[in-house]
Amino acid sequence: MKASDLFVKALEAEGVEYIFGIPGEENLDFLNSLKNSTIKLILTRHEQAAGFMAATYGRLTGKTGVCLSTLGPGATNFVTAAAYAQLGAMPILMITGQKPIKSSKQGQFQIVDIVDMMRPITKFTRQITSANNIPSLVREAFRLAEDERPGATHLELPEDIADEETSSGVIPKSSFRRSAPDQKSITDAVAMIQSAKRPLLLIGAGANRKQTSNMLTEFVDKLQIPFFSTQMGKGVVDERNPLFLGNATVSTNDFLHQAIANTDLIINVGHDVVEKPPFFMDHGKFNVIHVNYVTAAVDPVYYPQLGVIGDIANSIYQLKEQIEPQSHWDFTHFMKVKRHVEEHVLEGVTDHRFPIYPQRLVADVRKVMPSDGIIALDNGVYKIWFARNYKAHQPNTVLLDNALATMGAGLPSAIMAKIVHPERRVMAICGDGGFMMNSQELETAVRLKLDLVVMVINDNAYGMIKWKQANMGFDEFGLNLGNPDFVKYAQSYGAHGHRVDKETDVAKLLELCLATSGVHLVEVPIDYSDNDRILNREIKEKSQLISQQPAG
Ligand SMILES: Cc1ncc(C[n+]2csc(CCOP(=O)(O)OP(=O)(O)O)c2C)c(N)n1
């Protein structure tokens, strides 16, 4: 069999449904093999976007997303997406082409050492030097991409190897079950939780799996222990639950930090080292139980006293079965913190100023998104507003990147979410800065005939950095932008363009767009003038007031 045919067969055996990307000359054998395959090729307008799509496929399905590029410039365009997948624990395989390795008449034209370039941002990167090794290398790339902690893998297929003949056959996918936690660690955790006075549950990125979500919901329902989440743990347990305290969005001095200051035990489920823990571990103030697939990497802010290591859903199930609610548990102070968070989150939601107030915008989006609706955020200051104020009802319904925190992933990620869940409402939410980093993918969305709403929050600036600039006491400088006419820009791609003005009922417009087929770009002029007051000063002042109140 021809090597490129075997490569495609190996991908089919892994259950690959899509390959995203942009082929080059060096991929032509592979492309020809793909022609007769069950795998659908989705062309994008930039390799970075293809990588973001593949990573989001991995995030949503738990299966490896696959993307393809040529050598040199195509492959270098994968770098940000590789880092996005690697830091965000999303399984992907990047396949890149290369000039012939046995003999080439082209000198160094377009040749970059891609395998080495990928080394620090992948779990596995290899050049295929013999067609006979294709089955084992593909299998290994998938195994490693999906193994805990998931991440990025890369295979380079040189042109002459792709054209070789081989008698090797595909290695079938092997299934395995994750190991269960050690019994002693469960017994110790049960004792610690039962003897604690004010245990608090924290849900992080690694808990964002369906089974874990079910188990954690049962855990909270049975034990009635209050919980909060990190940005990437949003929605693992329905945030409408009365025991949900809030989201740890602002790093310090937020209301939730008052709950942390009052706890004596944090049960930290699915903590991922890429997301800063919302607490600094002060010796003696509280203990931490680390419930995860892998042991905690030690760093100066995080060194848990006990690890419950193994399949998280299984660990939570066992803890839930063995722990009984304790009459000495006292959550009064936590619930006081919750009331303050709720009051603060509700401020401004009915404010009718124009440009639109961020709190009001979040509330309007929530109104039109059903529980299973997905919002895919780009990176900007609105991410803080959404993480804090938007209550997620289900896991993976708020796709945000609090790992690499890159700009430009919002639209590709929303496109992917709509492909995976065509029956669900999906909205990309981007800043004007982030949107323009991958706005060319509007064409991909239109070509794929997706029903998608793309919100562009416009402040004509890199607002997040402006906010930090003000916070650090610097003069305003160097962060204002010019923008295209977004309505005409959308229309030029064959999408619908809408601009919110002072007469617009935002929720009504969004509802109309979501209910009408096609790609809709909605430009929302935003009023960020209170970001500094609310997110920097007010939260800090108000949360300090709680700390002065006697603990309940
Ligand atoms: C690729 C990339 N470049 C730069 C940054 C640094 N950065 C973080 S947020 C931000 C501004 C985002 O602006 P915009 O998308 O308009 O959203 P806004 O904050 O204005 O709501 C910048 C430059 C980044 N995170 N990623």
The ligand as an SDF file (V2000), in Angstrom:
LIG
                    3D

 26 27  0  0  0  0  0  0  0  0999 V2000
   -2.2920   36.7420   20.5320 C   0  0  0  0  0  0  0  0  0  0  0  0
   -2.2910   37.6960   21.7020 C   0  0  0  0  0  0  0  0  0  0  0  0
   -1.7010   38.9100   21.5720 N   0  0  0  0  0  0  0  0  0  0  0  0
   -1.7250   39.7800   22.6070 C   0  0  0  0  0  0  0  0  0  0  0  0
   -2.3230   39.4490   23.7900 C   0  0  0  0  0  0  0  0  0  0  0  0
   -2.3360   40.4360   24.9680 C   0  0  0  0  0  0  0  0  0  0  0  0
   -3.7220   40.9220   25.1120 N   0  0  0  0  0  0  0  0  0  0  0  0
   -4.5850   40.3560   25.9940 C   0  0  0  0  0  0  0  0  0  0  0  0
   -6.1030   41.0030   25.9230 S   0  0  0  0  0  0  0  0  0  0  0  0
   -5.6340   42.1300   24.7680 C   0  0  0  0  0  0  0  0  0  0  0  0
   -6.6120   43.1270   24.2370 C   0  0  0  0  0  0  0  0  0  0  0  0
   -7.8330   42.5030   23.6540 C   0  0  0  0  0  0  0  0  0  0  0  0
   -8.5270   43.4890   22.9410 O   0  0  0  0  0  0  0  0  0  0  0  0
   -9.9370   43.1860   22.3220 P   0  0  0  0  0  0  0  0  0  0  0  0
   -9.9480   41.9030   21.6180 O   0  0  0  0  0  0  0  0  0  0  0  0
  -10.3710   44.3630   21.5260 O   0  0  0  0  0  0  0  0  0  0  0  0
  -10.8660   43.0040   23.5880 O   0  0  0  0  0  0  0  0  0  0  0  0
  -11.1620   44.0770   24.7600 P   0  0  0  0  0  0  0  0  0  0  0  0
  -10.1890   43.7970   25.8520 O   0  0  0  0  0  0  0  0  0  0  0  0
  -11.0090   45.4390   24.1560 O   0  0  0  0  0  0  0  0  0  0  0  0
  -12.5640   43.7980   25.1820 O   0  0  0  0  0  0  0  0  0  0  0  0
   -4.2860   41.9640   24.4220 C   0  0  0  0  0  0  0  0  0  0  0  0
   -3.5560   42.7980   23.4300 C   0  0  0  0  0  0  0  0  0  0  0  0
   -2.9010   38.1500   23.8730 C   0  0  0  0  0  0  0  0  0  0  0  0
   -3.4800   37.7090   24.9960 N   0  0  0  0  0  0  0  0  0  0  0  0
   -2.8940   37.3240   22.8080 N   0  0  0  0  0  0  0  0  0  0  0  0
  1  2  1  0
  2  3  1  0
  2 26  2  0
  3  4  2  0
  4  5  1  0
  5  6  1  0
  5 24  2  0
  6  7  1  0
  7  8  2  0
  7 22  1  0
  8  9  1  0
  9 10  1  0
 10 11  1  0
 10 22  2  0
 11 12  1  0
 12 13  1  0
 13 14  1  0
 14 15  2  0
 14 16  1  0
 14 17  1  0
 17 18  1  0
 18 19  2  0
 18 20  1  0
 18 21  1  0
 22 23  1  0
 24 25  1  0
 24 26  1  0
M  CHG  1   7   1
M  END
$$$$
